[in-house]
Amino acid sequence: MIPERGNKHILVVDDDPNIRRFLSESLRLYGYEVHSFEDAETALEDLDKHDFSLALLDILLPGTNGLQLCRKLRGIPKTSELPIIMMTAFYKQADHIQDAREQYGATDYLLKPFPLKTLHEKIDALLGAPATASESGRLNIEGNLSETAFPRILHNLYSLRATGLLHLQHNNLKKVVYIRNGYPIFVRSNLVREFLGQMLVRTGRLSDEALAESLEVSKQRNQRHGMALIEMGLLTPHQLNDALRTQVLDKLLDTFSWPEGKYRFAQAREFKKGITSIDLSPANLILQGLRDHANRDQVLKILEPHLEHYLQQAENPLYRFQEIQLSVNEQGILASCQGNKTLSEVLKRHLLSRKEAEPLLAALLTTGILVARMEPEVSKEEAGCDETEITRARRESFLKDYTWMMEQDYFTLLGVSESDSREQVRKSYYNLVKKYHPDRFFEQDTLPDLKDKVNALFQRISDAHETLSDANAKARYLNDRQGVKKSSTTNLENILQAETAFQKGLVLFRVKKYDKAQKVFAEALEISPNEAEYLMYQTWSAYKSNAKATAVIINTRKNLLRATELNPKLSLAHLFLGYICKDEGNEKEALRRFERAIQCNPHCTEALREIRLMSMRKEKGKKGLFGKMFS
């Protein structure tokens, strides 16, 4: 049942209709009465109709902006004490929010992108927490793609760091996009040509005959088609992994070609296990989709409202530094957007490459990497030629990046959190390398005077990667960054002690001294109880020391499942679970675990060997049964 909130009314003002829809529905699930508007003028007209408990205002509104609306609300007796939360994607405004509070009367602010959980935490702090958590319903948003295009929906979900299932339908075509923390990770489709086998045939990786045979084998063995292809020697685990990722990506990108249809987003917490995730940011997906799949009318629909607006690169680092892969020419187009040219003017400067410029600018506007302003940021004389203008713009763009990035700590610089894995740190590092490596940056030799700064920035990025990739160095960095006193070094010492114990345990584990290993792993686990690798190795070492004890088997299964919850990509945990299921005679579950291990790590030869042995036993059993029938 929805918790009662005393009929409290919340005013929401945002010019993005889909964001209003998400915010409103989310607040209604918590029992609030929500009144949403696209501009300040219509919101002010509604003030006399309700007694509002809180206002949620976007700063960038058409006409009267959010800050001006906030000041007006403070000047009205009825709303002079009203809690007001400002929403903004503009980093400088958020960075100087104290000035906004003093000048305009804002109570608090949210810097986009933000998760809905953060919004509710701020509202709870101002109005009081709900009596019970809102478990009775999940956020459920419906709409039409002709009104809110697919690229905009993806960006909205990124802005709200949403997790759930995005259902899409166009005529008889249906797709479901899995969204985790705002990132699309997987897609299901009912379109036959998007099935794995059909894709392999279409790309020449598989013949029609081999497809038919492999599907029959998959059916007979009651296993996934991909595993059948591996067992038959038609694909290697790496080739299957690449094919599955390509399949998922193609399913998603094809959706950009839909000019109309229906969508429904259903909030969720967990997904189907064993999916093959794509590894691209929403910004990269939106660029690829608009560039290669959307038609020109769809692109122009995004651009037309901004033709006379001035384009400027976003100040907000969470938008500006999204992972997006641009060609050299595309980088030049982006660099030329400095707030002193309208969209029409930028397009005129790239008449010969308009087919490239239009989808690029549509993607940059959709993702918030570029913002469209009513007035120019600065007034500057036109440069003598396009090349000079682009060079100057590249210089200004880099210096702006340099100034901000050199001031950030290592976590902010790489865009990772303290709890992110080494793999995520590596991925974020390589994304920055693509953009700021000195060799790539000076490939046109246009900014030689900035060489020292480029090298310094690249060195800081490299230092950040090296530090955060090493557990001991990371612990020391955290200690220094937080200014921990000498008397408070226990946490650092514990981290180092746990890592030392874990490495010692690995040595013992590799030489099969399981009893000693499990005791050392237990020391590491006691210090860091939520470290998946520690838990997995300690549990498996204890099992290998006494595999016949019922209590040990039960505890092993429970702890290995816990390890997969802490880290779903831990291939060895799935492998070990497969071994247990196999020993118990549960071959169906064992096969599923071995398959999952290969999906997590195509190098897991132990899992592949087990799958092949199980397949051989089945074939041998069938032949034996066939022989008895005719003996």
N, C-alpha and C positions, 0 to 999 in steps of 0.2 A: 504494500500500500504506500502511496506517495506520502512523505512526511508533511505534516501540517506546518505552514510557515506564517500563520496568522494573516492570510490574504495580503502579504506584502507585495507591493508593486515595484517593478524595476523598469526604468527607462533605458532603452538601448537605441543608440543613434550611430549608424554606420552606412556608408553609401554602397557597400558591397552586399547585394541581396542574399547571396549564399552564406556569407559570414553571419548576417543577421539571423538567417534561418537556423544555423548551427547554434549560435549563442542563445537564441530564444528557446529552442527546443531543449537545450541542455539545462537552462534555468527552470523551465517548466517541470522537468523531471524532479526537481528539488522542491516543487510546490509553490514557486513564485508565479505571480501574475506578471506577464511580460508585455510591454508595449514598445514596439520597434518602429523606427522611422529612418528614412534615407537622408534627411537633411535637418538642419537646426530649425528652420522656419516651421515645418509641420510639427516638429516635436514641441515647440513652444505653444502651439495652438492647443495641444492636448493637456497642458499642465493643470488647468482648472478642473479637469474631469476626474482626476485621481490624486490620492495622497501617496506620493512616491517615497519608497524607503531607500532607494539608491539609484544612481545614474551611471551608465556605462557608455562613454563617448569616445568615438574615434577622432583623432586630431585632424586628419585630412578629410574635411567635408566640403562639398560644393557650396559656394556662397559663404555664409557664416561658418567659419571653421570651428573645430571642437573646443579650442581654447577660448575663443570668443563666446561660444555658447556657455562654457563653464562660467565665465565672468558674468554673463547675463543671469544665469541661475543664481549666482551669489547675490545679485542685486534685487532679486525678488524675495519678499519676506517669507513666502511659503517654502522656498527651496534654499534659503540662505545658509542653513546648516546641513543640507542634504549631502551624504557621502557621495563623492564623485570619483570614479576610476577612469582615467584617461587611457586609451589604447593608441599606440603609435608604432610605426615601423621606422621612424626617423631616429637614428641613434643619437644625434646631437641633442634633440629635444629631450630624449629620455635621460641623457647624460647630465642635463641641466634641469632635472625635474624640480629641484628645490626652487629655482626661479619661477617655474610654472606654478608651483604651489603658492608662492608669495604674490605673484602678479595676477594669477587667474583663479586661485582658490581650489585647485585640484587636491583631492585627499590622497590619492595613490595613483599608480600607473602600471600598465602592462606593456612590455616591449615585445612586439611581434617578431617572430612566431612564438606562441606560448601554448602550453597544453591546457585543456579545459580544467584539469585538476588544479592548476595554479590559479585560475580565475575563481574557482569555488573556494579555495583556501583564503584568498583575499576578501571575498564577500563574507565568508564565515567570520573572519577577523573583525569585520565592521558590523555585521548584523547578528552574529551568534551562529554557532554550528547547528545543523539539523539535529532533531532529536534522535534520529536513526539514519544510517547511511542509505542512500537511494539505490537499493538493490532490486526494487520491483520492476524497474524498466531500464532499457538500454536506449541510448540516443538513436533515433531512427529518422533520417531525413530523406524526403522524396522530392523529385523535381523532374524537369524536362531538359534534355540536352540542347534544345533549340533556344532555351532561355539562359541556361548556364552551361557553357561549352565544357567539354571534357578537360581541356588543359586548366581551366579555371578551377574546376572541382579538385583536381590533383593538387593545385597550389593551395587551395583552401584547407585541404586535409593536412598539407605540410605546415601551414601557418598555425594550425591548432594541434599539431603533433598527435593527430588522431590515430587510433588503432581500431580496426574493424574490417568489415566486408563491404565492398562497393559493388552492388549489383547493377548491371547495365543490360539494357534490352533495346534492340533495333530491329523492328519487324519480328522475324522468328529467331534472330540471332540473340544469344544470351551469353554473358560473360560475368565472372565474379573476380574482382581484383582484391587481393589480400593486402591490407595496409597496416604497417607496423610503425608507430611513432612518426607517422606522416610519410613514410617511404613505401612505395609499391614494391612488394617482394615476390608475388606469385599471381598467376591468372589461371582460371578454369574457363573452358569454352565448350559450347555444344556444336561448334563448326567443325565438320568432318575434316576439311583440309588443314585444320590446325592441330590434328592429332599427331603424335610423335611419328608414327609409321608413315603417314602421308607426307609429312615434312621431309623425312629422310629420302623418300622416293623422289619428291619434287626437287631436292637438291642433289640428286644423283648419288647419294650415299648408300642407297638400298634399291634393289630391283623389285619389281612387282612380285616376282616369284618368291624372293627371299622374304618379302613382307608377309605374304600369305603363309609361308611355312613358319615364320617366327610367331605370328599371331596364333597359329594352331598349337605350337609348342607351349606358348604362354597360357593358353586355355587349358590344355591337358595338365600342365603342372600347377595350375592355379597360382601363377606368379605374375608380377608386373612385366609388361612387355620389354622394358629396358633390360631387366635382368635376363630375360630369355635371349635377347640380342647378344649380351655379353657371353653367356654360356655357349651359344652357338658359334662364337668367334667372329660375329659380324661387326661388333664394336668393342673397343677397349673401355675400361671404366672411365678414362679421361675423355674419350670421344663421346660416351653417353652423357657425361656431365656437361660437356660443351653443347651437345645437341639439346639437352633439356633446358639449359639456360637460353639458347637461341629460340627454342619453341615458346618459352614463356615471354620473352621479349617481343617476338613477332605477334603474339596474341594481344599484347598490350598496345603496341604501336599501331596495329590495325584499327584500334578503336578511335584513333584520331581522325579517321576518314569518315566517321559517322556524323552527318550534319544534324541529325535529330535522333530522338529516342528517349527512353526513360532511365532514370537512375534512382537508386535507393542505397543510402549508407546506413549500415547497422553496426553500432558500436559492439565491440567484442574484446575479450581479454586473451583468449587462447585460440590457436589455429590448429588445423589438421597437422599431425606430425609427419615428418619425412618429406616435406616439400623441397623442391629445388629453387632456391631464391635467386632472383636477378640481383646484380650488383651495380645498379646505376642510380644516381640521385634523381629526384623529381625534376630538377632543372634540366639535366641531360635528357631525360625522357621527353619532356615537353619540347625541347629544341629539336630532337630527332623526329618526334611525331609531327610537329608543324612543318618541318623542312621536307620530310620525305613522304608523308601520308595525307596530311590535310590538303584540301584543294585551295585555290587562291581566294575564293569567296570567303572561306572560313577564316583565312589569315586576315583579309581586309576587314572583316567584321570586328576583329580585335583592334586593328589599327585605327579605324575611322574615327572613333570618339576622341582620339588624341592627336589628330593631324596638326592642329594649331597649338598644341602644348609643347613646352620646352622639355627636352629629354636630359636627365641628369642621372649619373650613377648613384645608387643608394648609399646613404651614410651608414645604415644599419649593417654591421658586419655579418649578422646572421642571414641576411638576404644577399648582400653584395658578394660574399665569399662562398656562395654555394658552389658545389662542384659542377662545372660545366666546361665541356671541351670545345674550344673555338679554334678555327683555322686562323692563320696569320691575318688574312683579309678581314675576318669577322672580328678579331681583336682590334683591328684598326677602326672598324665601324663603332664598336663599343667605346673605344678611347675617344672618339670624336664627340661623344655625347657628354658635354660639360655644362649643360644648363643654359647655353646661350644660343641654341638652335632649336627650331621646332622640328617635329617629326617630318613634316613636309619638306623642310630644308635639308634634313639629313638624307631623305630618300632621293631628292634631286641631285645631291652630290654623288649618288651611287646609281645613276641611271643604267650604266652598263652592267651592273651587278645587282639589279633590282630583285631578280628572282632569289638571290641569296640574302639580300638586305631585308626584304619584307618578312619572311618567316623568322629570321634572327631577331629583329626588333619586336615582333609579336611575342616571341618567347621571352625576351628580356623584360618586356613590360608585364607579361603574365606572371613571371616568377618574382617580380619585385626587384630584380637586379638593376633595372632602370625605373625611375619614377618620372611621371609626367606632371609638370608644373604649369600653372596658368601664366606666371610671369617668369622672365629670364632670371637666372641666378646672378649673372654678371653681364656687363656690356663690354664687348671687346671688339677691336677692329679685325676685320677679316684678314686672314693670312694670304700671302701671295698665291699659293697653290694648295691643292688638296694634300700633297705630300708634306708640306711644311705644317699645315694645320694638324694633320694626324700625328706628326712627330711631336709637336707641342702638346697635343692632348695626351699622348702616351707618357710624356714626361710628367705632366701634372697628375695623371692617374697613378703612376708608379710612386711619386713622392707622397701622395695621399696614403697609398697603401703602406709605404715604408714607415711613415710617421706613426700610423696606428699600430702596425704589427710589431715594431721594435719596442713598443711600450707594454706589450702584453706578456703575461706569464706563459709558460710552455703549453699548458693545457688549452688556454684560449687561443694561442697562436695556431696550434694544430687542429683546433675545433673538436677536442675530445674531453671526456670527463675523467675523474680520478679512478673510476671503476671500469673504464673501457679496457678491452683486451689488447695484447700486443698486436694482434692482427688489425684491429681498428686503428691503432696508432700508426702502423705501417701504411695502411690504406690512405689515411689522411695525409701522411708525409708525402707519399707519391703524388697525390693530387696537387699539393703545393709545388713539388719539384717540377711538374709539367708546366707550371706557369712561371716560376721564378728561377729556374736553373740559369746560370749566367750564359751558358752556350746558346740556349734557346732564346733568352731574352735579347741577346745581341746578334741574332742571326742576320739581321739587316744592317747592323753596324750603324744605327741611327742615334744612339745615345751614349757615346763613349765616355762622356764626362761623368756619367752616373755609375761608372764601373765599380768604384769603391763601395758605394751604397748597395748596389745589387749583390756584390760579393758578401758584404756584411749581413744583409738580410738572409741570403742563402745559408751562410754559416750559422746564423741563429736558428733557422729552420732545421738544419742538420743536427745542431746541438740538442734541440728539443726532442727530435726523433731518437737520438742516441740515449738521452737521459731517460725518457719515458718507456723505452723498450727494454731497459734493464731494471729488474726489481730492486736491486740494491741502490742503484743511482737514483731511481724514482723515489725511493724512501728517503734518501738523503735530501733530495730536492724538496720534497714535501716538508721535511723538517726545517730546512732553511727558509722556505717560502712562508711558512706559518710562524716563523720566529719563535720556535719552541725553546724554552730555557733549558739550561743544562740539567736542571732537576727534573725536567719533564721529557727525558729521552727514552722512557720506557717503551713507548709505541714504536719508535724507530728500531730500538734494539730487538723488540719482539718480531718485527717484520723481517729483519736480517736473520734472526735466529730461526724463524720458520723456514725461510728460503734455504738456509744452510742445511737444516735437517732434511728438507725435501730432496736436495741434491744428493745427500749422503744416502738417503733411502733408495734413490734411483740406482745408485751403484750396486747396492745390495740386491735390489730387485732383478737387475740384469744378470747377476750371477746366480739367481734362483735361491738366495738365502732369504726366503719369504718371512720366516719367523722374526728374524732380526729386522728385516725391512719394515714390517708392519708396525713394530714398536717405534722405529724412527719416524715413520710417516705419522704415527699417532701424536708425536711431539709437535710436528708441524701443524697438524689438524687442530690440536688443542689451542694453538695460538691464533690460527685463521680457520675457524670452523665452517666458513662459507666458501672456501676455495675448492672448486670442483675437482681439480687434479689431485689435491691432497686426499680428499675423501675417496676418490676412485682407487688410487693406488693403495691406500691403507686398507680399504675394504677387500680388494682383490688379493692382497698379500695375506690377510687374515684367512681368507677362503682357501688359498693354496696351502696354507699351513694346516688346515683341518677341514677338508672339503666334505667329509662324511657327516659332520655334526649338523643335525636338522636346524638347530638354532642359528648356526653360522650361515647356513644357506639362506634362511629367511632374512637374516640381517643383511647379507650380501645383496640380495635382490632389492631390498628397501633402500639401501645406501646408494647402489648404482642408479636406481631410478631418481633418487634425490640429486645425484651428480648430473644426470641428463637434464634435470630441471634447472640447475644452476648454470649449466652450459650445454645447450642442445646440440652443439657442434662437436662434442667430445666423442670422437669415433671409437676410441678404445672402450668407453663405458658401454656403448651399444654392442661392441664385439663381445665383451665379457658377459653381458646379459644373454647374448646369443648362445654362448657356451653353456650357461646354466640351463637355459631352455632345452638345448640339445641333450644334455645329460638327463634331463627329466622326461625326455621322449616327446616334448612339445615341439615338433619340427616346424609347424606352421609359424609359431611365434619366433622360433630360432631364425628361420629364414628371413622374417621381417626385420629382425635386429641386425642380421648380417648385411642385408640390403641397405639399412639405414647407415651402417658403419661406412659402406662404400660411398654413399651419397655425401656423407660428411667429409670423407677423405678418400679420393680415388686411389691413393697409394696403399690403402689397407689390404695388402695381399692375403693376410690371414682370413679375412672375411670372404674374399673372392674364392679362396681355396675351399672354404667350408661350403659355400654355395655349390661349387662344382662337385664336391664329394656327395652332397645330398642329392644332387641331380643324378649322378651316376648310380647311387643306391636305388633311386626310384626306377631308373631304366632297367637295372639288373633285376629288381623285384618284378617288374612287368614281364620281362623275358622268362623268368622262372615260372611265373604263373601261367604264361602262354604255353610253356613246355609241358607242364603238368596236365593241362586241359587236353593235350593231344597225345599223351603217353599211354 
